[in-house]
Amino acid sequence: MIETPYLLFLGDAPDMLAAKVAIGIRDWRPENAVGQIRLPNCGADLGLAEMTLQEGLDAGAKTLVIGVANRGGVISQAWKDLLIEALRMGYDLAAGLHNLLRDEGDLVAAAQTYGGTLHDVRVPTDGYPIASGVKRTGKRCLAVGTDCSVGKMYTAMAMERDMTARGMKATFRATGQTGILITGHGVPLDAVVADFMAGSIEYLSPDNDDDHWDMIEGQGSLFHVSYSGVTMALIHGGQPDALILCHEPTRKHMRGLPGYKLQSLEMLRDTALPLAQIANPACKVVGISVNTQHMTDADARAYLAEVSARMALPATDPYRYGSDLLVDALAAL
């Protein structure tokens, strides 16, 4: 188990999107985040107390969490001095990067010397089957996006929270490093061997009560040429009964791909639903989740009203305004 609370390391993240792991922990497990520590020229700021390593220890931190999800998931050489110093001072390290802590010889040596533990949460811990496609009992909801990092995890977590508050049976199923660090369990989908990705989601979301909803964390986007494979695995392995369409309307292009424009919600609906109905013919698109963080309240409400009328679906920003409209849509199925 990863010891809490955490000191969140933002490194030299160029912007807030690159610090999405730390942001998720701050937003969903604030009691586990004692503060943040950054390198010079860091472009991300969580608004948490700025701390040195010693101040983090004094505040009770047990683990330094690398809260950065950079392109390619690499451990930067620029971070090494601080990471090694943290181990020397008694911290454990946790990361969800593709570049594993355990593969860095200097970090392994420091952990062995000072007695620290290296936690790589982006490492599959179970032997997953090849997907069978056999229908499972229970219900499943999957958030799919027009792009990466548009709010798919926040949508599923907000809905699980609000469903549980209503007395509905719901479980958030984490499929990425941030969700795993928040909840303590899940499948690091993008680190699973390709042939077993869909099977890992079947494993993650097994048979359940007929009135139980698995809220499966979405990943990637069908339109993102770098990460579309994980989305397909979720659509077929998840066999969702309901799809939530996720969108961030202020973007000028796909994240990290300036040559690719953002596709519309209509295109997402018309692409994702037929693919989902291959594994579950009863699947329906039930609502729209819009990430309005870069919009004023007035602009956000106007956009939600327009898109809801245009697509004849309930639309909300579940983090900003609550997910009741989306939960109502699931309850009606």
Secondary structure, DSSP 8 states (H G I E B T S, - for coil): ---SSEEEEEET-SSSGGGHHHHHHHHH-GGGEEEEEE-TT-----SS-B--HHHHHHTT--EEEE----TT----GGGHHHHHHHHHHT-EEEE--SS-GGG-HHHHHHHHHHT--EEETTS--S----------SSEEEEEEESSSSSSHHHHHHHHHHHHHHTT-EEEEE--SHHHHHHHS----GGGS-GGGHHHHHHHHS----TTEEEEE---S-TT-TTTHHHHHHHHHHH--SEEEEEE-TT-SSBTTBTTS----HHHHHHHHHHHHHHH-TT-EEEEEEE--TTS-HHHHHHHHHHHHHHHTS-EE-TTTT-SHHHHHHHHT-
